[in-house]
Amino acid sequence: MAASGGELERLIDELPPGAGELVFTHPNWAPDRASSYERLEFLGDSVLELAVASALYERHPDFSEGRLTKVRAQAVSRASCAVVASELELGRRLRARGELLEGDDAASLSHNRRILGAVLEAALGALFLEHGFEAIRGAVVGAFDGRIEEALTSPLDHKTALQEALGKLGRRAAYTVLDVNGPAHDRFFVCAVEIDGVQAGTGRGRAKKEAEQEAAYEALTGLDAGA
């Protein structure tokens, strides 16, 4: 595990039993949606965005709003969350919880990068409720420092990567907006990408392009798994 995530790992280890169990309960294993990690995931998503946004704002006073937004989007993307979740070995904990509950597909879900990202965000939500934002901000940023640095030095473009991968196979991708929520100044988009008319990935973000990038990443993951 990356040393930078040590403090966050400790905080997750020390969560009260009830909160810790909820973090690692997949919706398929719960009697109802509220008894799974989904609500905590919703909260943790905002905690992560604020932690990384505040770090970028403080570290890079010369960055424009547009550049700050792009770097943050990549640093907190589901792909980045999955990397950090793997470093923290959250998949192992998810699988153990699933086996305890005799849940379906515990082994496969514990390796699903989208699920791992969701579990990480749920953990951040639980930590926020337990300690408050200021007490955990440093640990969150520390765990994501590698993702922030990568976003600063190696901007990713999953849409282009998907287009190139599909081009070699003679296939095509098309993007659609599934949902738009929030007022005009604070939109939240859910987008999907279809490959040859079949939905291959979904993504979410505060900008349409951000949601499309996440959808493209999920589609790429599917292509890799099927290779």
MIPA-640694 format. One line per field, with one value per residue: residue in one letter; x, y, z of N, C-alpha, C in turn. Coordinates in nm, 3 decimals. Each point is the difference from the previous one (the first is absolute). Layout:
residues N
res a, ...
n_x X, ...
n_y Y, ...
n_z Z, ...
ca_x X, ...
ca_y Y, ...
ca_z Z, ...
c_x X, ...
c_y Y, ...
c_z Z, ...
This chain:
residues 227
res m, a, a, s, g, g, e, l, e, r, l, i, d, e, l, p, p, g, a, g, e, l, v, f, t, h, p, n, w, a, p, d, r, a, s, s, y, e, r, l, e, f, l, g, d, s, v, l, e, l, a, v, a, s, a, l, y, e, r, h, p, d, f, s, e, g, r, l, t, k, v, r, a, q, a, v, s, r, a, s, c, a, v, v, a, s, e, l, e, l, g, r, r, l, r, a, r, g, e, l, l, e, g, d, d, a, a, s, l, s, h, n, r, r, i, l, g, a, v, l, e, a, a, l, g, a, l, f, l, e, h, g, f, e, a, i, r, g, a, v, v, g, a, f, d, g, r, i, e, e, a, l, t, s, p, l, d, h, k, t, a, l, q, e, a, l, g, k, l, g, r, r, a, a, y, t, v, l, d, v, n, g, p, a, h, d, r, f, f, v, c, a, v, e, i, d, g, v, q, a, g, t, g, r, g, r, a, k, k, e, a, e, q, e, a, a, y, e, a, l, t, g, l, d, a, g, a
n_x 0.083, -0.041, 0.121, -0.027, -0.044, 0.113, -0.008, -0.034, 0.093, 0.078, -0.042, 0.014, 0.119, 0.003, -0.065, -0.102, -0.021, -0.101, 0.079, 0.096, -0.097, -0.057, 0.122, 0.008, -0.120, 0.018, -0.063, 0.067, 0.075, -0.065, -0.075, 0.064, -0.019, -0.081, -0.004, 0.027, 0.109, -0.113, -0.067, 0.083, -0.017, -0.129, 0.008, 0.062, -0.082, -0.086, 0.023, 0.010, -0.104, -0.057, 0.040, -0.022, -0.121, -0.014, 0.049, -0.070, -0.104, 0.037, 0.020, -0.103, 0.045, 0.087, -0.064, -0.048, -0.124, 0.018, 0.125, -0.039, -0.102, 0.083, 0.093, -0.092, -0.061, 0.123, 0.038, -0.127, 0.038, -0.097, 0.072, 0.015, -0.129, -0.011, 0.091, -0.053, -0.119, 0.065, 0.056, -0.122, 0.000, -0.080, 0.052, 0.109, -0.021, -0.019, 0.097, 0.073, -0.044, 0.024, 0.114, 0.017, -0.045, 0.090, 0.062, -0.077, 0.084, 0.023, 0.047, -0.095, -0.093, 0.076, -0.009, -0.127, 0.065, -0.113, -0.015, 0.127, -0.021, -0.113, 0.067, 0.100, -0.087, -0.054, 0.122, 0.019, -0.116, 0.034, 0.119, -0.063, -0.093, 0.106, 0.074, -0.079, -0.019, 0.025, -0.059, -0.067, -0.008, 0.093, -0.071, -0.110, 0.050, 0.050, -0.115, -0.044, 0.106, 0.010, -0.130, 0.020, 0.113, -0.063, -0.103, 0.096, 0.060, -0.106, -0.054, -0.111, -0.020, -0.091, -0.063, 0.114, 0.037, -0.127, 0.001, 0.124, -0.039, -0.113, 0.074, 0.085, -0.118, 0.003, 0.005, -0.118, 0.026, -0.110, -0.008, -0.069, -0.083, 0.019, 0.068, -0.072, 0.073, -0.071, 0.018, -0.025, 0.023, -0.072, 0.020, -0.068, 0.093, -0.087, 0.110, -0.031, 0.080, -0.039, 0.028, -0.008, -0.053, 0.105, -0.071, 0.113, -0.057, -0.001, -0.024, 0.054, -0.047, 0.069, 0.060, -0.062, 0.108, -0.012, -0.132, 0.021, 0.095, -0.083, -0.097, 0.087, 0.037, -0.128, -0.025, 0.105, -0.045, -0.120, 0.057, 0.069, -0.114, -0.051, 0.116
n_y -0.118, 0.104, 0.048, 0.074, -0.125, -0.004, 0.132, 0.001, -0.089, 0.070, 0.111, -0.063, -0.045, 0.127, -0.012, 0.054, -0.114, 0.070, 0.107, -0.073, -0.062, 0.118, 0.047, -0.120, 0.056, -0.086, 0.082, -0.087, 0.038, 0.112, 0.003, 0.118, 0.095, 0.044, -0.133, 0.064, -0.001, -0.011, 0.017, -0.081, -0.075, 0.032, -0.018, -0.116, -0.006, 0.067, -0.086, -0.096, 0.044, 0.025, -0.117, -0.059, 0.055, -0.015, -0.124, -0.019, 0.054, -0.069, -0.110, 0.036, 0.108, -0.051, -0.107, -0.004, 0.049, 0.023, 0.040, 0.075, 0.033, 0.014, 0.059, 0.073, 0.022, 0.010, 0.085, 0.040, -0.028, -0.074, 0.029, 0.127, 0.005, -0.066, 0.085, 0.106, -0.044, -0.026, 0.121, 0.032, -0.086, 0.091, -0.050, -0.018, 0.121, 0.047, -0.075, 0.034, 0.123, -0.013, -0.060, 0.097, 0.082, -0.088, 0.113, 0.026, -0.071, -0.039, -0.109, -0.008, 0.031, -0.080, -0.036, 0.035, 0.068, -0.011, -0.125, -0.024, 0.073, -0.070, -0.111, 0.045, 0.044, -0.119, -0.049, 0.084, -0.042, -0.123, 0.024, 0.061, -0.093, -0.078, 0.067, 0.024, 0.103, 0.098, -0.088, -0.012, 0.131, 0.013, -0.091, 0.065, 0.120, -0.046, -0.065, 0.120, 0.022, -0.131, -0.007, 0.089, -0.058, -0.115, 0.054, 0.044, -0.117, -0.079, 0.109, -0.060, -0.073, -0.047, 0.111, 0.066, -0.048, 0.022, 0.119, 0.013, -0.048, 0.071, 0.105, -0.057, 0.004, 0.120, 0.049, 0.043, 0.117, 0.006, 0.130, -0.030, 0.101, -0.071, 0.093, 0.105, 0.026, 0.072, 0.114, 0.102, 0.056, -0.109, -0.021, -0.113, -0.052, -0.081, -0.055, -0.046, -0.103, 0.000, -0.128, 0.043, 0.104, -0.053, 0.030, 0.070, 0.114, 0.035, 0.128, 0.066, 0.122, 0.102, -0.066, 0.027, 0.075, 0.043, 0.006, 0.058, 0.069, 0.010, 0.032, 0.078, 0.042, 0.002, 0.061, 0.078, 0.011, 0.015, 0.085, 0.053, -0.004, 0.047, 0.065
n_z 0.000, -0.073, 0.036, -0.108, -0.013, 0.071, 0.005, -0.127, -0.024, 0.081, -0.058, -0.117, 0.041, 0.041, -0.114, 0.067, 0.063, 0.050, 0.010, 0.056, 0.064, 0.022, 0.023, 0.053, 0.007, -0.099, -0.085, -0.076, 0.101, -0.024, 0.110, 0.002, -0.092, 0.097, -0.009, -0.114, -0.074, -0.069, 0.113, 0.060, -0.106, 0.003, 0.130, -0.009, -0.102, 0.075, 0.098, -0.088, -0.068, 0.117, 0.047, -0.117, -0.012, 0.132, -0.017, -0.111, 0.060, 0.107, -0.070, -0.075, 0.066, -0.088, 0.042, -0.124, 0.004, -0.131, 0.027, 0.102, -0.078, -0.102, 0.077, 0.063, -0.116, -0.049, 0.095, -0.013, -0.123, -0.050, -0.109, 0.041, 0.028, -0.114, -0.050, 0.060, -0.040, -0.113, 0.004, 0.035, -0.102, -0.052, -0.111, 0.073, 0.050, -0.123, -0.045, 0.105, -0.022, -0.130, 0.032, 0.091, -0.094, -0.047, -0.036, -0.103, -0.075, 0.124, -0.058, -0.093, 0.089, 0.073, -0.128, 0.015, -0.095, -0.064, 0.042, -0.027, -0.109, -0.015, 0.029, -0.074, -0.090, 0.016, -0.006, -0.100, -0.048, 0.032, -0.054, -0.098, 0.003, 0.004, -0.090, -0.105, -0.082, 0.084, 0.079, -0.113, -0.021, 0.094, 0.067, -0.034, 0.016, 0.114, 0.015, -0.038, 0.074, -0.008, 0.027, 0.098, 0.037, -0.014, 0.063, 0.080, -0.003, 0.015, -0.053, 0.039, -0.105, 0.083, -0.039, -0.005, 0.121, 0.037, -0.055, 0.049, 0.120, -0.009, -0.037, 0.082, 0.065, -0.061, 0.125, 0.045, 0.060, 0.076, 0.034, 0.111, 0.024, 0.110, 0.068, 0.034, 0.108, 0.083, 0.067, -0.079, 0.119, 0.020, -0.128, -0.009, -0.080, -0.060, -0.053, -0.118, -0.021, -0.127, -0.006, -0.124, 0.066, 0.063, 0.109, 0.004, 0.039, 0.127, 0.008, 0.099, 0.006, 0.044, -0.096, -0.115, -0.030, 0.125, -0.014, -0.118, 0.063, 0.104, -0.085, -0.063, 0.121, 0.037, -0.115, 0.022, 0.124, -0.056, -0.086, 0.101, 0.071, -0.113, 0.018
ca_x -0.083, 0.077, 0.020, -0.080, -0.136, 0.002, -0.089, -0.138, -0.024, -0.020, -0.131, -0.102, 0.010, -0.052, -0.143, -0.085, -0.047, -0.119, 0.036, 0.089, -0.077, -0.080, 0.091, 0.035, -0.119, -0.048, -0.147, -0.056, 0.007, -0.076, -0.145, -0.052, 0.109, 0.051, 0.086, 0.124, 0.092, -0.035, -0.018, 0.133, 0.072, -0.046, 0.062, 0.146, 0.036, 0.015, 0.114, 0.120, 0.013, 0.038, 0.137, 0.095, -0.015, 0.064, 0.145, 0.044, -0.014, 0.109, 0.132, 0.021, -0.073, 0.008, -0.084, -0.133, -0.111, -0.012, 0.104, -0.030, -0.112, 0.045, 0.088, -0.083, -0.085, 0.079, 0.053, -0.106, -0.081, -0.019, 0.124, 0.093, -0.051, 0.026, 0.143, 0.021, -0.067, 0.087, 0.114, -0.047, -0.047, -0.142, -0.062, 0.009, -0.100, -0.131, -0.023, -0.024, -0.135, -0.093, -0.001, -0.068, -0.143, -0.034, -0.045, 0.033, 0.110, 0.091, 0.136, 0.010, -0.027, 0.115, 0.100, -0.064, 0.057, -0.109, -0.046, 0.105, -0.007, -0.118, 0.029, 0.090, -0.079, -0.083, 0.088, 0.022, -0.124, -0.009, 0.102, -0.050, -0.101, 0.064, 0.103, -0.008, 0.084, 0.137, 0.077, 0.037, 0.043, 0.139, 0.014, -0.060, 0.091, 0.121, -0.026, -0.022, 0.110, 0.050, -0.099, 0.007, 0.123, -0.020, -0.091, 0.076, 0.109, -0.039, -0.146, -0.053, -0.115, -0.056, -0.082, 0.090, 0.053, -0.106, -0.018, 0.111, -0.012, -0.111, 0.037, 0.077, -0.093, -0.105, -0.123, -0.021, -0.062, -0.086, -0.027, -0.132, -0.024, -0.108, -0.069, 0.060, -0.063, 0.054, -0.025, 0.087, 0.137, 0.059, -0.053, 0.061, -0.034, 0.023, 0.011, 0.028, 0.062, -0.044, 0.090, -0.083, -0.138, -0.015, 0.059, 0.124, 0.053, -0.067, 0.084, -0.066, 0.091, -0.060, 0.000, -0.033, 0.124, 0.052, -0.082, 0.035, 0.131, -0.019, -0.068, 0.101, 0.089, -0.068, -0.004, 0.137, 0.020, -0.070, 0.075, 0.119, -0.043, -0.042, 0.111
ca_y 0.118, 0.122, 0.059, 0.121, -0.033, -0.064, 0.065, -0.029, -0.140, -0.008, 0.055, -0.097, -0.112, 0.038, 0.032, -0.083, -0.119, 0.022, 0.079, -0.080, -0.103, 0.065, 0.038, -0.116, -0.077, 0.027, 0.002, -0.134, -0.081, 0.069, -0.018, 0.117, 0.084, 0.082, -0.084, -0.023, 0.115, 0.100, 0.135, 0.047, 0.028, 0.133, 0.100, -0.006, 0.061, 0.143, 0.017, -0.017, 0.115, 0.118, -0.018, 0.017, 0.137, 0.094, -0.020, 0.061, 0.146, 0.049, -0.031, 0.057, 0.127, 0.055, -0.078, 0.054, -0.085, -0.111, -0.101, -0.064, -0.090, -0.116, -0.081, -0.062, -0.103, -0.122, -0.050, -0.063, -0.085, -0.136, -0.074, 0.034, -0.059, -0.143, -0.018, 0.023, -0.109, -0.118, 0.025, -0.017, -0.138, -0.002, -0.115, -0.113, 0.020, -0.017, -0.144, -0.061, 0.038, -0.072, -0.141, -0.007, 0.016, -0.100, 0.078, -0.050, 0.059, 0.075, -0.002, 0.083, 0.139, 0.055, 0.039, 0.093, 0.130, 0.095, -0.029, 0.041, 0.144, 0.033, -0.035, 0.102, 0.120, -0.029, 0.010, 0.143, 0.051, -0.047, 0.072, 0.137, -0.003, -0.037, 0.093, 0.132, 0.016, 0.044, -0.106, -0.106, 0.055, -0.031, -0.142, -0.020, 0.058, -0.082, -0.123, 0.034, 0.081, -0.059, 0.025, 0.143, 0.022, -0.056, 0.090, 0.121, -0.027, -0.090, 0.006, -0.116, 0.021, -0.135, -0.002, -0.021, -0.136, -0.092, 0.017, -0.066, -0.145, -0.048, 0.016, -0.117, -0.114, 0.036, 0.024, 0.142, 0.036, 0.118, 0.042, 0.058, 0.049, -0.076, 0.079, 0.127, 0.046, 0.120, 0.130, 0.030, 0.031, -0.115, -0.119, -0.131, -0.078, -0.144, -0.029, -0.138, -0.020, -0.122, -0.054, -0.070, -0.001, -0.068, 0.080, -0.062, 0.068, 0.121, 0.087, 0.113, 0.112, 0.133, 0.050, -0.107, -0.063, -0.081, -0.122, -0.081, -0.060, -0.114, -0.104, -0.057, -0.083, -0.126, -0.078, -0.051, -0.109, -0.114, -0.050, -0.068, -0.126, -0.093, -0.027
ca_z 0.000, -0.007, 0.131, 0.010, 0.042, 0.131, 0.094, -0.038, 0.033, 0.145, 0.033, -0.043, 0.095, 0.131, -0.006, 0.087, -0.072, -0.081, -0.118, -0.083, -0.068, -0.104, -0.108, -0.081, -0.035, -0.135, -0.004, -0.025, 0.122, 0.104, -0.009, -0.070, -0.048, 0.108, 0.085, -0.074, 0.002, -0.101, 0.054, 0.040, -0.124, -0.043, 0.086, -0.016, -0.128, 0.024, 0.091, -0.080, -0.089, 0.077, 0.050, -0.110, -0.051, 0.092, -0.010, -0.126, 0.013, 0.085, -0.056, -0.133, -0.008, -0.136, -0.091, -0.031, 0.041, -0.094, 0.022, 0.129, -0.021, -0.077, 0.083, 0.103, -0.060, -0.022, 0.127, 0.081, -0.087, 0.048, -0.027, 0.106, 0.124, -0.005, 0.028, 0.142, 0.071, -0.010, 0.088, 0.138, 0.009, 0.036, -0.064, 0.093, 0.104, -0.062, -0.021, 0.131, 0.041, -0.084, 0.039, 0.129, -0.025, -0.101, -0.115, -0.132, -0.077, 0.086, -0.055, -0.121, 0.034, 0.072, -0.099, -0.093, 0.030, 0.028, 0.135, 0.093, 0.011, 0.078, 0.139, 0.052, 0.026, 0.117, 0.117, 0.025, 0.058, 0.138, 0.078, 0.017, 0.105, 0.126, 0.046, -0.059, -0.119, 0.025, 0.064, -0.095, -0.129, -0.027, -0.032, -0.133, -0.099, 0.000, -0.074, -0.141, -0.053, -0.124, -0.107, -0.030, -0.076, -0.134, -0.072, -0.032, -0.095, -0.110, -0.021, -0.072, -0.088, -0.021, -0.121, -0.114, 0.010, -0.041, -0.144, -0.067, 0.019, -0.081, -0.140, -0.040, -0.010, -0.095, 0.076, 0.026, 0.127, -0.001, 0.137, 0.025, 0.136, 0.062, 0.101, 0.041, 0.124, 0.061, -0.064, -0.114, 0.042, 0.069, -0.068, 0.022, -0.118, -0.012, -0.143, -0.039, -0.130, -0.067, -0.101, -0.099, 0.045, 0.128, 0.107, 0.046, 0.118, 0.046, 0.080, 0.062, 0.023, 0.006, -0.138, -0.093, -0.046, 0.111, 0.006, -0.117, 0.024, 0.089, -0.077, -0.089, 0.082, 0.031, -0.125, -0.021, 0.097, -0.055, -0.115, 0.054, 0.063, -0.103, -0.094
c_x 0.087, 0.005, -0.089, -0.143, -0.007, -0.096, -0.146, -0.035, -0.025, -0.138, -0.112, 0.000, -0.072, -0.146, -0.078, -0.058, -0.120, 0.030, 0.087, -0.074, -0.081, 0.085, 0.024, -0.120, -0.051, -0.154, -0.064, -0.004, -0.086, -0.149, -0.069, 0.118, 0.063, 0.093, 0.130, 0.086, -0.045, -0.015, 0.134, 0.085, -0.035, 0.069, 0.151, 0.048, 0.025, 0.118, 0.131, 0.022, 0.047, 0.144, 0.102, -0.006, 0.072, 0.152, 0.055, -0.004, 0.116, 0.137, 0.029, -0.079, 0.000, -0.091, -0.134, -0.107, -0.011, 0.103, -0.022, -0.110, 0.043, 0.087, -0.080, -0.081, 0.078, 0.045, -0.105, -0.089, -0.015, 0.123, 0.102, -0.043, 0.030, 0.146, 0.027, -0.064, 0.084, 0.122, -0.036, -0.055, -0.146, -0.074, 0.000, -0.108, -0.142, -0.032, -0.030, -0.141, -0.105, -0.011, -0.070, -0.151, -0.053, -0.058, 0.047, 0.121, 0.097, 0.139, 0.013, -0.024, 0.119, 0.113, -0.057, 0.044, -0.106, -0.052, 0.102, 0.001, -0.118, 0.024, 0.093, -0.077, -0.090, 0.082, 0.026, -0.124, -0.013, 0.101, -0.041, -0.102, 0.063, 0.090, -0.017, 0.104, 0.145, 0.086, 0.047, 0.057, 0.143, 0.021, -0.055, 0.095, 0.127, -0.017, -0.014, 0.114, 0.057, -0.093, 0.001, 0.122, -0.013, -0.090, 0.071, 0.099, -0.041, -0.152, -0.047, -0.117, -0.056, -0.083, 0.087, 0.055, -0.103, -0.021, 0.110, -0.009, -0.110, 0.032, 0.077, -0.088, -0.112, -0.133, -0.010, -0.070, -0.086, -0.040, -0.139, -0.007, -0.121, -0.081, 0.079, -0.076, 0.063, -0.032, 0.103, 0.145, 0.069, -0.059, 0.076, -0.048, 0.026, -0.004, 0.030, 0.072, -0.049, 0.102, -0.084, -0.143, -0.026, 0.070, 0.120, 0.058, -0.084, 0.096, -0.079, 0.101, -0.074, 0.006, -0.028, 0.126, 0.060, -0.076, 0.032, 0.136, -0.012, -0.067, 0.099, 0.097, -0.063, -0.006, 0.137, 0.029, -0.068, 0.071, 0.122, -0.036, -0.037, 0.109, 0.056
c_y 0.124, 0.065, 0.121, -0.027, -0.060, 0.060, -0.027, -0.145, -0.018, 0.049, -0.097, -0.120, 0.031, 0.046, -0.088, -0.117, 0.024, 0.075, -0.081, -0.108, 0.059, 0.035, -0.117, -0.090, 0.043, -0.002, -0.137, -0.086, 0.058, -0.022, 0.117, 0.090, 0.082, -0.077, -0.037, 0.126, 0.118, 0.142, 0.058, 0.035, 0.139, 0.110, 0.005, 0.059, 0.150, 0.029, -0.007, 0.120, 0.123, -0.010, 0.027, 0.142, 0.100, -0.014, 0.064, 0.152, 0.058, -0.017, 0.074, 0.130, 0.062, -0.074, 0.071, -0.097, -0.122, -0.108, -0.072, -0.105, -0.128, -0.092, -0.072, -0.116, -0.129, -0.060, -0.074, -0.092, -0.140, -0.085, 0.026, -0.061, -0.150, -0.030, 0.013, -0.111, -0.127, 0.014, -0.021, -0.140, -0.008, -0.118, -0.122, 0.011, -0.017, -0.147, -0.070, 0.030, -0.077, -0.147, -0.019, 0.006, -0.104, 0.068, -0.058, 0.077, 0.080, 0.007, 0.092, 0.148, 0.064, 0.040, 0.097, 0.142, 0.106, -0.018, 0.046, 0.151, 0.045, -0.027, 0.103, 0.127, -0.021, 0.011, 0.146, 0.064, -0.039, 0.074, 0.145, 0.006, -0.025, 0.111, 0.145, 0.018, 0.033, -0.110, -0.107, 0.055, -0.038, -0.144, -0.030, 0.050, -0.083, -0.127, 0.026, 0.082, -0.056, 0.024, 0.147, 0.030, -0.052, 0.090, 0.128, -0.024, -0.083, 0.000, -0.117, 0.041, -0.137, -0.008, -0.025, -0.142, -0.102, 0.006, -0.073, -0.152, -0.058, 0.010, -0.119, -0.123, 0.027, 0.025, 0.149, 0.021, 0.125, 0.031, 0.062, 0.047, -0.074, 0.085, 0.128, 0.050, 0.131, 0.127, 0.030, 0.023, -0.119, -0.130, -0.126, -0.092, -0.149, -0.031, -0.147, -0.001, -0.134, -0.039, -0.086, -0.017, -0.067, 0.082, -0.073, 0.067, 0.121, 0.081, 0.116, 0.112, 0.132, 0.072, -0.119, -0.074, -0.090, -0.132, -0.092, -0.066, -0.122, -0.116, -0.069, -0.089, -0.135, -0.090, -0.060, -0.117, -0.126, -0.062, -0.078, -0.136, -0.104, -0.038, -0.140
c_z 0.000, 0.137, 0.021, 0.045, 0.138, 0.100, -0.033, 0.032, 0.150, 0.041, -0.039, 0.094, 0.130, -0.004, 0.096, -0.079, -0.091, -0.128, -0.094, -0.077, -0.115, -0.121, -0.094, -0.033, -0.137, -0.001, -0.021, 0.126, 0.112, -0.017, -0.069, -0.034, 0.111, 0.093, -0.070, 0.005, -0.086, 0.055, 0.044, -0.123, -0.052, 0.081, -0.023, -0.131, 0.017, 0.092, -0.080, -0.091, 0.075, 0.050, -0.110, -0.055, 0.090, -0.006, -0.127, 0.009, 0.081, -0.064, -0.129, -0.017, -0.139, -0.098, -0.021, 0.051, -0.091, 0.024, 0.133, -0.016, -0.071, 0.085, 0.108, -0.058, -0.021, 0.133, 0.082, -0.083, 0.059, -0.025, 0.109, 0.133, 0.006, 0.031, 0.149, 0.083, -0.002, 0.090, 0.146, 0.026, 0.044, -0.063, 0.091, 0.107, -0.055, -0.019, 0.133, 0.050, -0.080, 0.037, 0.133, -0.017, -0.097, -0.124, -0.132, -0.056, 0.085, -0.059, -0.120, 0.032, 0.069, -0.094, -0.103, 0.033, 0.029, 0.142, 0.103, 0.019, 0.086, 0.149, 0.063, 0.035, 0.122, 0.128, 0.036, 0.061, 0.147, 0.089, 0.024, 0.113, 0.136, 0.055, -0.045, -0.109, 0.033, 0.058, -0.098, -0.131, -0.034, -0.041, -0.140, -0.108, -0.008, -0.081, -0.149, -0.061, -0.130, -0.118, -0.040, -0.086, -0.143, -0.083, -0.043, -0.113, -0.121, -0.017, -0.087, -0.088, -0.036, -0.127, -0.123, 0.000, -0.045, -0.150, -0.078, 0.011, -0.089, -0.149, -0.054, -0.021, -0.100, 0.067, 0.034, 0.135, -0.018, 0.143, 0.010, 0.145, 0.056, 0.098, 0.028, 0.122, 0.045, -0.075, -0.108, 0.040, 0.067, -0.056, 0.041, -0.110, 0.020, -0.148, -0.023, -0.133, -0.054, -0.105, -0.093, 0.051, 0.134, 0.109, 0.061, 0.124, 0.035, 0.086, 0.054, 0.022, 0.001, -0.134, -0.091, -0.044, 0.108, 0.010, -0.118, 0.017, 0.091, -0.073, -0.093, 0.076, 0.031, -0.124, -0.030, 0.091, -0.050, -0.117, 0.047, 0.058, -0.104, -0.098, 0.018
